Amino acid sequence: MKTKVVSATEFKAKCLAILDEVDDKGGTVTITKRGRPVAVLGPAKKEAWQFPFGAWAGKVRLPKDWEKIDFTDRFEALKELKD
């Protein structure tokens, strides 16, 4: 889809489908009111997702013996294993 022109009434009725089309195929949609263009809808800029490596660094502190702490009393699934 390169460019599409729709009336405001049609846009209102098919808004979600038009948004999906712009997201999938790109291009722009010109929305008109009484034949006069009033808005242009285009795809948003998509930024690549980046893994937040080190986001918790310096914010979380674990006790030195954290692997020895017994959490079985806090989780239902672990209670069954303990019994």
Order of alpha helices (4+ residues) and beta strands (2+ residues): beta-alpha-alpha-beta-beta-alpha
